[in-house]
Amino acid sequence: MRILGVDPGSLTTGFGVIDYERGRLSLVEQGSITTKRGADLPERLQRIHDELLAVITRLVPEAIAVETPFAGHNVKSLIQLSHARGVVLLAASRAALEIFEYAPRSVKSAIVGFGGADKEQVATMVRRLLPGCASLKMAADASDALAIAICHAHSAGTARLQIRRAT
């Protein structure tokens, strides 16, 4: 299964694509979609949409895993994050991808074993879980996106195993 993980943001949206086969993870591609600080929100959202569709077209994932918004103290940031998430979900829907959503604490728990882990702990574990990532230059947003994809790979594998056992 090829999985696209996305860490949405209105300034930087991280993405990571992994293959998951027979319990093994492998990195396909990772990166960030950056927008100009100070650019109008519609312009930034258009760039996120277009770039994400290009990634989907080029790498042909079967599913997309997206982080749900974290309710912080800054309402303006939360609203802009929600706009970015909406654009990500629209691109995924237009590409007919199965969409899965995970809370930040669930992702951290699946990757590090602790829902309150910091970004460095998540990045360290992503590097350990994905062969060939140890020396790779990776933005924090891309690392988070890979963590979301890995979280889905483990969750999807468990769900398939439960379905097989029921039949």
MDTraj code that builds the backbone (N, CA, C; nanometers):
import mdtraj as md
import numpy as np

residues = "MET ARG ILE LEU GLY VAL ASP PRO GLY SER LEU THR THR GLY PHE GLY VAL ILE ASP TYR GLU ARG GLY ARG LEU SER LEU VAL GLU GLN GLY SER ILE THR THR LYS ARG GLY ALA ASP LEU PRO GLU ARG LEU GLN ARG ILE HIS ASP GLU LEU LEU ALA VAL ILE THR ARG LEU VAL PRO GLU ALA ILE ALA VAL GLU THR PRO PHE ALA GLY HIS ASN VAL LYS SER LEU ILE GLN LEU SER HIS ALA ARG GLY VAL VAL LEU LEU ALA ALA SER ARG ALA ALA LEU GLU ILE PHE GLU TYR ALA PRO ARG SER VAL LYS SER ALA ILE VAL GLY PHE GLY GLY ALA ASP LYS GLU GLN VAL ALA THR MET VAL ARG ARG LEU LEU PRO GLY CYS ALA SER LEU LYS MET ALA ALA ASP ALA SER ASP ALA LEU ALA ILE ALA ILE CYS HIS ALA HIS SER ALA GLY THR ALA ARG LEU GLN ILE ARG ARG ALA THR".split()
xyz = np.array([
    [0.0853, -0.1175, 0.0000],
    [0.0000, 0.0000, 0.0000],
    [0.0898, 0.1237, 0.0000],
    [0.0588, 0.2168, -0.0861],
    [0.1303, 0.3453, -0.0905],
    [0.0451, 0.4489, -0.0177],
    [0.1062, 0.5154, 0.0796],
    [0.0349, 0.6085, 0.1668],
    [0.0999, 0.7467, 0.1593],
    [0.0173, 0.8474, 0.1412],
    [0.0602, 0.9870, 0.1457],
    [0.0191, 1.0435, 0.2815],
    [0.1160, 1.0856, 0.3594],
    [0.0892, 1.1523, 0.4862],
    [0.1036, 1.3019, 0.4655],
    [0.0133, 1.3794, 0.5255],
    [0.0173, 1.5248, 0.5094],
    [0.0033, 1.5929, 0.6447],
    [0.0945, 1.6868, 0.6693],
    [0.0886, 1.7734, 0.7868],
    [0.0523, 1.9120, 0.7352],
    [-0.0781, 1.9469, 0.7359],
    [-0.1210, 2.0721, 0.6744],
    [-0.0766, 2.1953, 0.7522],
    [-0.0496, 2.3008, 0.6772],
    [-0.0181, 2.4305, 0.7342],
    [-0.0375, 2.5353, 0.6270],
    [-0.0761, 2.6547, 0.6653],
    [-0.1031, 2.7578, 0.5643],
    [0.0267, 2.8193, 0.5108],
    [0.1363, 2.8096, 0.5853],
    [0.2650, 2.8574, 0.5360],
    [0.3485, 2.7425, 0.4803],
    [0.3520, 2.6312, 0.5525],
    [0.4264, 2.5136, 0.5088],
    [0.3413, 2.3901, 0.5318],
    [0.3236, 2.3119, 0.4272],
    [0.2522, 2.1848, 0.4360],
    [0.3532, 2.0748, 0.4076],
    [0.3734, 1.9889, 0.5062],
    [0.4661, 1.8784, 0.4889],
    [0.3967, 1.7594, 0.4247],
    [0.4714, 1.6835, 0.3444],
    [0.4165, 1.5605, 0.2882],
    [0.5221, 1.4509, 0.2931],
    [0.4753, 1.3289, 0.3047],
    [0.5642, 1.2137, 0.3036],
    [0.4902, 1.0966, 0.2429],
    [0.5542, 1.0284, 0.1508],
    [0.4936, 0.9130, 0.0857],
    [0.5769, 0.7906, 0.1207],
    [0.5070, 0.6874, 0.1694],
    [0.5736, 0.5626, 0.2045],
    [0.5030, 0.4459, 0.1362],
    [0.5764, 0.3386, 0.1201],
    [0.5177, 0.2115, 0.0801],
    [0.5163, 0.1233, 0.2034],
    [0.4079, 0.0501, 0.2206],
    [0.3932, -0.0412, 0.3334],
    [0.3516, -0.1756, 0.2773],
    [0.4421, -0.2731, 0.2898],
    [0.4133, -0.4050, 0.2350],
    [0.4638, -0.5124, 0.3310],
    [0.3722, -0.5994, 0.3710],
    [0.4045, -0.7114, 0.4607],
    [0.4776, -0.6653, 0.5868],
    [0.4305, -0.5570, 0.6441],
    [0.4889, -0.5059, 0.7677],
    [0.6160, -0.4256, 0.7506],
    [0.6596, -0.4066, 0.6266],
    [0.7827, -0.3302, 0.6013],
    [0.7488, -0.1918, 0.5458],
    [0.8208, -0.0943, 0.5975],
    [0.8043, 0.0438, 0.5537],
    [0.9205, 0.0834, 0.4635],
    [0.8908, 0.1617, 0.3605],
    [0.9990, 0.2188, 0.2804],
    [0.9595, 0.3591, 0.2351],
    [1.0570, 0.4461, 0.2346],
    [1.0351, 0.5848, 0.1944],
    [1.0290, 0.5944, 0.0424],
    [0.9284, 0.6664, -0.0069],
    [0.9178, 0.6949, -0.1494],
    [0.9660, 0.8373, -0.1756],
    [0.9083, 0.9324, -0.1027],
    [0.9461, 1.0733, -0.1189],
    [0.8949, 1.1520, 0.0015],
    [0.9643, 1.2597, 0.0319],
    [0.9210, 1.3504, 0.1390],
    [0.9585, 1.4922, 0.0999],
    [0.8864, 1.5874, 0.1559],
    [0.9178, 1.7264, 0.1265],
    [0.8177, 1.8205, 0.1897],
    [0.8289, 1.9455, 0.1510],
    [0.7406, 2.0497, 0.2033],
    [0.6930, 2.1382, 0.0899],
    [0.5693, 2.1797, 0.1019],
    [0.5124, 2.2781, 0.0100],
    [0.5144, 2.4098, 0.0864],
    [0.5972, 2.5016, 0.0413],
    [0.6098, 2.6294, 0.1117],
    [0.5376, 2.7386, 0.0339],
    [0.4835, 2.8311, 0.1095],
    [0.4161, 2.9457, 0.0501],
    [0.4829, 3.0724, 0.1011],
    [0.4608, 3.1815, 0.0311],
    [0.5234, 3.3079, 0.0694],
    [0.4549, 3.3685, 0.1907],
    [0.5345, 3.3972, 0.2917],
    [0.4817, 3.4685, 0.4087],
    [0.4375, 3.6064, 0.3607],
    [0.3194, 3.6466, 0.3991],
    [0.2669, 3.7757, 0.3569],
    [0.1788, 3.7678, 0.2333],
    [0.1835, 3.6532, 0.1615],
    [0.0960, 3.6368, 0.0454],
    [-0.0482, 3.6212, 0.0940],
    [-0.1414, 3.6589, 0.0109],
    [-0.2826, 3.6436, 0.0468],
    [-0.3157, 3.4963, 0.0672],
    [-0.4060, 3.4685, 0.1601],
    [-0.4437, 3.3309, 0.1922],
    [-0.4920, 3.2545, 0.0687],
    [-0.5785, 3.3102, -0.0165],
    [-0.6212, 3.2341, -0.1351],
    [-0.5044, 3.1926, -0.2253],
    [-0.4050, 3.2787, -0.2374],
    [-0.2867, 3.2467, -0.3186],
    [-0.2081, 3.1307, -0.2562],
    [-0.1925, 3.1336, -0.1244],
    [-0.1211, 3.0252, -0.0554],
    [-0.1980, 2.8943, -0.0672],
    [-0.3301, 2.9000, -0.0510],
    [-0.4125, 2.7786, -0.0606],
    [-0.4069, 2.7189, -0.2008],
    [-0.4066, 2.8051, -0.3027],
    [-0.3965, 2.7584, -0.4415],
    [-0.2653, 2.6833, -0.4629],
    [-0.1569, 2.7380, -0.4092],
    [-0.0254, 2.6728, -0.4236],
    [-0.0250, 2.5362, -0.3549],
    [-0.0786, 2.5295, -0.2330],
    [-0.0849, 2.4018, -0.1609],
    [-0.1640, 2.3001, -0.2430],
    [-0.2790, 2.3410, -0.2927],
    [-0.3642, 2.2523, -0.3727],
    [-0.2910, 2.2020, -0.4967],
    [-0.2332, 2.2944, -0.5721],
    [-0.1669, 2.2579, -0.6976],
    [-0.0468, 2.1662, -0.6738],
    [0.0355, 2.2004, -0.5760],
    [0.1551, 2.1202, -0.5470],
    [0.1177, 1.9812, -0.4956],
    [0.0153, 1.9749, -0.4102],
    [-0.0263, 1.8457, -0.3568],
    [-0.0840, 1.7576, -0.4672],
    [-0.1627, 1.8167, -0.5564],
    [-0.2140, 1.7391, -0.6701],
    [-0.1000, 1.6875, -0.7578],
    [0.0047, 1.7657, -0.7728],
    [0.1212, 1.7215, -0.8509],
    [0.1885, 1.6017, -0.7838],
    [0.2004, 1.6049, -0.6511],
    [0.2582, 1.4921, -0.5763],
    [0.1708, 1.3682, -0.5949],
    [0.0394, 1.3856, -0.5817],
    [-0.0540, 1.2734, -0.5969],
    [-0.0458, 1.2146, -0.7375],
    [-0.0420, 1.2998, -0.8376],
    [-0.0349, 1.2541, -0.9770],
    [0.0958, 1.1800, -1.0037],
    [0.2056, 1.2316, -0.9502],
    [0.3375, 1.1733, -0.9754],
    [0.3574, 1.0411, -0.9013],
    [0.3100, 1.0296, -0.7773],
    [0.3424, 0.9150, -0.6926],
    [0.2284, 0.8145, -0.6746],
    [0.1077, 0.8518, -0.7124],
    [-0.0102, 0.7643, -0.7138],
    [-0.0307, 0.6872, -0.5820],
    [-0.0534, 0.7578, -0.4726],
    [-0.0830, 0.6880, -0.3470],
    [-0.2232, 0.6262, -0.3507],
    [-0.2428, 0.5262, -0.2658],
    [-0.3747, 0.4623, -0.2549],
    [-0.4594, 0.5265, -0.1463],
    [-0.3937, 0.5892, -0.0498],
    [-0.4641, 0.6500, 0.0625],
    [-0.3878, 0.7738, 0.1073],
    [-0.4601, 0.8621, 0.1747],
    [-0.3983, 0.9807, 0.2329],
    [-0.4342, 0.9848, 0.3814],
    [-0.3332, 1.0135, 0.4628],
    [-0.3530, 1.0278, 0.6071],
    [-0.3198, 1.1725, 0.6424],
    [-0.4132, 1.2378, 0.7087],
    [-0.4015, 1.3806, 0.7388],
    [-0.4170, 1.4020, 0.8888],
    [-0.3356, 1.4923, 0.9411],
    [-0.3473, 1.5250, 1.0826],
    [-0.4680, 1.6155, 1.1051],
    [-0.5433, 1.5872, 1.2114],
    [-0.6565, 1.6726, 1.2473],
    [-0.6023, 1.7963, 1.3179],
    [-0.6799, 1.9051, 1.3193],
    [-0.6297, 2.0280, 1.3819],
    [-0.6128, 2.0120, 1.5322],
    [-0.5101, 2.0782, 1.5812],
    [-0.4839, 2.0841, 1.7241],
    [-0.5419, 2.2149, 1.7759],
    [-0.6319, 2.2080, 1.8709],
    [-0.6973, 2.3280, 1.9226],
    [-0.6019, 2.4037, 2.0150],
    [-0.5309, 2.4987, 1.9575],
    [-0.4374, 2.5803, 2.0346],
    [-0.5040, 2.7069, 2.0852],
    [-0.4209, 2.7976, 2.1308],
    [-0.4727, 2.9217, 2.1862],
    [-0.4934, 3.0297, 2.0806],
    [-0.4286, 3.0188, 1.9676],
    [-0.4364, 3.1212, 1.8650],
    [-0.5473, 3.0861, 1.7648],
    [-0.6602, 3.1520, 1.7765],
    [-0.7761, 3.1230, 1.6929],
    [-0.7473, 3.1529, 1.5459],
    [-0.6757, 3.2609, 1.5168],
    [-0.6452, 3.2960, 1.3783],
    [-0.5626, 3.1861, 1.3115],
    [-0.4623, 3.1341, 1.3821],
    [-0.3799, 3.0250, 1.3279],
    [-0.4634, 2.8998, 1.3039],
    [-0.5533, 2.8699, 1.3970],
    [-0.6397, 2.7523, 1.3835],
    [-0.7300, 2.7652, 1.2607],
    [-0.7817, 2.8834, 1.2373],
    [-0.8685, 2.9054, 1.1206],
    [-0.7888, 2.8891, 0.9918],
    [-0.6683, 2.9455, 0.9863],
    [-0.5864, 2.9316, 0.8653],
    [-0.5443, 2.7864, 0.8438],
    [-0.5135, 2.7152, 0.9526],
    [-0.4808, 2.5734, 0.9439],
    [-0.6007, 2.4949, 0.8894],
    [-0.7191, 2.5307, 0.9350],
    [-0.8400, 2.4633, 0.8879],
    [-0.8621, 2.4856, 0.7381],
    [-0.8307, 2.6056, 0.6910],
    [-0.8393, 2.6322, 0.5464],
    [-0.7425, 2.5410, 0.4704],
    [-0.6205, 2.5301, 0.5206],
    [-0.5199, 2.4452, 0.4548],
    [-0.5646, 2.2992, 0.4554],
    [-0.6187, 2.2529, 0.5668],
    [-0.6704, 2.1157, 0.5741],
    [-0.7814, 2.0943, 0.4719],
    [-0.8683, 2.1942, 0.4579],
    [-0.9773, 2.1834, 0.3612],
    [-0.9258, 2.1662, 0.2201],
    [-0.8208, 2.2386, 0.1859],
    [-0.7604, 2.2280, 0.0532],
    [-0.6975, 2.0894, 0.0340],
    [-0.6329, 2.0389, 0.1379],
    [-0.5726, 1.9047, 0.1317],
    [-0.6823, 1.8002, 0.1106],
    [-0.7896, 1.8106, 0.1870],
    [-0.8998, 1.7148, 0.1741],
    [-0.9658, 1.7237, 0.0361],
    [-0.9775, 1.8450, -0.0174],
    [-1.0333, 1.8632, -0.1518],
    [-0.9447, 1.7960, -0.2564],
    [-0.8143, 1.8178, -0.2488],
    [-0.7217, 1.7553, -0.3447],
    [-0.7308, 1.6034, -0.3363],
    [-0.7375, 1.5502, -0.2153],
    [-0.7476, 1.4049, -0.1974],
    [-0.8785, 1.3515, -0.2531],
    [-0.9850, 1.4238, -0.2279],
    [-1.1160, 1.3826, -0.2779],
    [-1.1209, 1.3853, -0.4294],
    [-1.0657, 1.4896, -0.4883],
    [-1.0620, 1.5001, -0.6349],
    [-0.9803, 1.3885, -0.6980],
    [-0.8794, 1.3402, -0.6258],
    [-0.7951, 1.2315, -0.6752],
    [-0.8533, 1.0942, -0.6396],
    [-0.9706, 1.0941, -0.5770],
    [-1.0419, 0.9706, -0.5388],
    [-0.9597, 0.8846, -0.4422],
    [-0.8869, 0.9499, -0.3510],
    [-0.8102, 0.8772, -0.2509],
    [-0.8958, 0.8489, -0.1285],
    [-0.8694, 0.7372, -0.0638],
    [-0.9306, 0.7121, 0.0661],
    [-0.8646, 0.8080, 0.1641],
    [-0.9451, 0.8740, 0.2472],
    [-0.8946, 0.9752, 0.3395],
    [-0.9077, 0.9227, 0.4825],
    [-0.7975, 0.9330, 0.5573],
    [-0.7952, 0.8920, 0.6972],
    [-0.7388, 1.0078, 0.7782],
    [-0.7964, 1.0314, 0.8958],
    [-0.7549, 1.1439, 0.9783],
    [-0.7109, 1.0945, 1.1155],
    [-0.6035, 1.1547, 1.1658],
    [-0.5469, 1.1147, 1.2938],
    [-0.5166, 1.2372, 1.3788],
    [-0.5486, 1.2273, 1.5065],
    [-0.5187, 1.3343, 1.6014],
    [-0.3684, 1.3359, 1.6295],
    [-0.3115, 1.4540, 1.6539],
    [-0.1678, 1.4636, 1.6809],
    [-0.1203, 1.3703, 1.7935],
    [-0.1964, 1.3599, 1.9010],
    [-0.1565, 1.2727, 2.0128],
    [-0.1561, 1.1256, 1.9714],
    [-0.2489, 1.0871, 1.8845],
    [-0.2533, 0.9485, 1.8360],
    [-0.1311, 0.9175, 1.7511],
    [-0.0919, 1.0126, 1.6665],
    [0.0262, 0.9937, 1.5813],
    [0.1502, 0.9796, 1.6690],
    [0.1669, 1.0698, 1.7633],
    [0.2841, 1.0656, 1.8516],
    [0.2885, 0.9356, 1.9315],
    [0.1738, 0.8930, 1.9782],
    [0.1667, 0.7685, 2.0539],
    [0.2033, 0.6488, 1.9677],
    [0.1574, 0.6480, 1.8426],
    [0.1871, 0.5372, 1.7514],
    [0.3347, 0.5335, 1.7133],
    [0.3979, 0.6485, 1.7039],
    [0.5369, 0.6558, 1.6583],
    [0.6358, 0.6458, 1.7740],
    [0.6106, 0.7212, 1.8806],
    [0.7056, 0.7309, 1.9919],
    [0.6626, 0.6470, 2.1119],
    [0.5311, 0.6222, 2.1229],
    [0.4805, 0.5497, 2.2387],
    [0.4319, 0.6419, 2.3485],
    [0.4312, 0.7734, 2.3188],
    [0.3904, 0.8738, 2.4165],
    [0.3223, 0.9879, 2.3423],
    [0.1963, 1.0150, 2.3742],
    [0.1179, 1.1167, 2.3049],
    [0.1654, 1.2586, 2.3246],
    [0.2509, 1.2819, 2.4243],
    [0.3025, 1.4158, 2.4505],
    [0.4439, 1.4355, 2.3977],
    [0.4886, 1.3480, 2.3089],
    [0.6253, 1.3573, 2.2552],
    [0.6450, 1.4886, 2.1806],
    [0.7701, 1.5381, 2.1799],
    [0.7986, 1.6611, 2.1062],
    [0.8412, 1.6274, 1.9630],
    [0.8564, 1.7313, 1.8810],
    [0.8887, 1.7124, 1.7385],
    [1.0206, 1.6381, 1.7184],
    [1.1191, 1.6656, 1.8020],
    [1.2494, 1.5987, 1.7895],
    [1.2373, 1.4488, 1.8141],
    [1.1584, 1.4102, 1.9134],
    [1.1391, 1.2681, 1.9421],
    [1.0698, 1.1990, 1.8253],
    [0.9697, 1.2652, 1.7681],
    [0.8985, 1.2094, 1.6527],
    [0.9945, 1.1944, 1.5351],
    [1.0733, 1.2984, 1.5067],
    [1.1680, 1.2941, 1.3948],
    [1.2708, 1.1829, 1.4132],
    [1.3196, 1.1645, 1.5341],
    [1.4170, 1.0581, 1.5625],
    [1.3569, 0.9213, 1.5342],
    [1.2340, 0.8994, 1.5787],
    [1.1706, 0.7694, 1.5565],
    [1.1374, 0.7469, 1.4093],
    [1.0967, 0.8514, 1.3386],
    [1.0704, 0.8384, 1.1951],
    [1.1979, 0.7922, 1.1250],
    [1.3100, 0.8510, 1.1604],
    [1.4394, 0.8123, 1.1012],
    [1.4744, 0.6671, 1.1323],
    [1.4361, 0.6211, 1.2502],
    [1.4641, 0.4818, 1.2878],
    [1.3700, 0.3839, 1.2183],
    [1.2472, 0.4247, 1.1984],
    [1.1465, 0.3347, 1.1401],
    [1.1562, 0.3220, 0.9888],
    [1.2082, 0.4255, 0.9236],
    [1.2176, 0.4234, 0.7767],
    [1.3620, 0.4012, 0.7328],
    [1.3893, 0.2862, 0.6743],
    [1.5256, 0.2592, 0.6275],
    [1.5727, 0.3666, 0.5282],
    [1.6964, 0.4072, 0.5427],
    [1.7542, 0.5052, 0.4518],
    [1.7293, 0.6494, 0.4893],
    [1.6593, 0.6737, 0.5988],
    [1.6276, 0.8109, 0.6393],
    [1.7276, 0.8700, 0.7375],
    [1.8150, 0.7894, 0.7913],
    [1.9031, 0.8343, 0.8989],
    [1.9825, 0.9595, 0.8618],
    [2.0348, 0.9663, 0.7405],
    [2.1185, 1.0802, 0.7031],
    [2.0480, 1.1785, 0.6098],
    [1.9220, 1.1554, 0.5858],
    [1.8459, 1.2387, 0.4928],
    [1.8116, 1.3737, 0.5548],
    [1.8288, 1.4813, 0.4782],
    [1.7881, 1.6140, 0.5241],
    [1.6347, 1.6202, 0.5137],
    [1.5707, 1.6533, 0.6265],
    [1.4253, 1.6492, 0.6304],
    [1.3713, 1.7641, 0.7153],
    [1.2781, 1.8405, 0.6589],
    [1.2128, 1.9477, 0.7347],
    [1.1215, 1.8865, 0.8404],
    [1.0970, 1.9603, 0.9473],
    [1.0109, 1.9121, 1.0554],
    [0.8708, 1.8784, 1.0040],
    [0.8189, 1.9586, 0.9100],
    [0.6851, 1.9323, 0.8565],
    [0.6818, 1.8023, 0.7768],
    [0.7877, 1.7732, 0.7033],
    [0.7957, 1.6487, 0.6267],
    [0.8076, 1.5292, 0.7211],
    [0.8859, 1.5445, 0.8270],
    [0.9001, 1.4387, 0.9268],
    [0.7650, 1.4095, 0.9927],
    [0.6912, 1.5143, 1.0262],
    [0.5577, 1.4960, 1.0846],
    [0.4646, 1.4256, 0.9865],
    [0.4729, 1.4613, 0.8594],
    [0.3884, 1.3976, 0.7574],
    [0.4219, 1.2494, 0.7442],
    [0.5501, 1.2164, 0.7494],
    [0.5892, 1.0756, 0.7446],
    [0.5379, 1.0012, 0.8674],
    [0.5404, 1.0660, 0.9832],
    [0.4872, 1.0041, 1.1048],
    [0.3388, 0.9734, 1.0884],
    [0.2657, 1.0634, 1.0270],
    [0.1223, 1.0431, 1.0038],
    [0.1019, 0.9236, 0.9088],
    [0.1836, 0.9152, 0.8047],
    [0.1733, 0.8029, 0.7108],
    [0.2063, 0.6709, 0.7801],
    [0.3100, 0.6708, 0.8633],
    [0.3479, 0.5495, 0.9370],
    [0.2368, 0.5097, 1.0333],
    [0.1795, 0.6079, 1.1014],
    [0.0670, 0.5821, 1.1914],
    [-0.0456, 0.5120, 1.1156],
    [-0.0759, 0.5608, 0.9969],
    [-0.1817, 0.4977, 0.9174],
    [-0.1423, 0.3567, 0.8738],
    [-0.0174, 0.3389, 0.8344],
    [0.0276, 0.2059, 0.7924],
    [0.0052, 0.1050, 0.9045],
    [0.0390, 0.1423, 1.0255],
    [0.0206, 0.0514, 1.1392],
    [-0.1269, 0.0319, 1.1711],
    [-0.2051, 0.1386, 1.1626],
    [-0.3490, 0.1298, 1.1896],
    [-0.4204, 0.0491, 1.0824],
    [-0.3854, 0.0722, 0.9554],
    [-0.4497, 0.0018, 0.8452],
    [-0.4156, -0.1462, 0.8504],
    [-0.2923, -0.1788, 0.8850],
    [-0.2517, -0.3183, 0.8961],
    [-0.3295, -0.3902, 1.0042],
    [-0.3483, -0.3243, 1.1185],
    [-0.4256, -0.3825, 1.2280],
    [-0.5704, -0.4025, 1.1878],
    [-0.6290, -0.3036, 1.1195],
    [-0.7688, -0.3144, 1.0767],
    [-0.7863, -0.4305, 0.9793],
    [-0.6929, -0.4467, 0.8851],
    [-0.7020, -0.5577, 0.7889],
    [-0.6900, -0.6918, 0.8592],
    [-0.6013, -0.7005, 0.9597],
    [-0.5828, -0.8249, 1.0350],
    [-0.7104, -0.8588, 1.1095],
    [-0.7760, -0.7594, 1.1694],
    [-0.9002, -0.7834, 1.2411],
    [-1.0103, -0.8301, 1.1458],
    [-1.0154, -0.7733, 1.0254],
    [-1.1152, -0.8158, 0.9274],
    [-1.0903, -0.9595, 0.8858],
    [-0.9642, -0.9976, 0.8641],
    [-0.9304, -1.1351, 0.8255],
    [-0.9695, -1.2334, 0.9344],
    [-0.9437, -1.1976, 1.0606],
    [-0.9770, -1.2876, 1.1715],
    [-1.1270, -1.3072, 1.1859],
    [-1.2052, -1.2058, 1.1506],
    [-1.3513, -1.2147, 1.1636],
    [-1.4113, -1.3057, 1.0570],
    [-1.3432, -1.3248, 0.9449],
    [-1.4008, -1.4062, 0.8364],
    [-1.3594, -1.5501, 0.8446],
])
top = md.Topology()
chain = top.add_chain()
for i, resn in enumerate(residues, 1):
    res = top.add_residue(resn, chain, resSeq=i)
    for name in ("N", "CA", "C"):
        top.add_atom(name, md.element.get_by_symbol(name[0]), res)
traj = md.Trajectory(xyz[None], top)
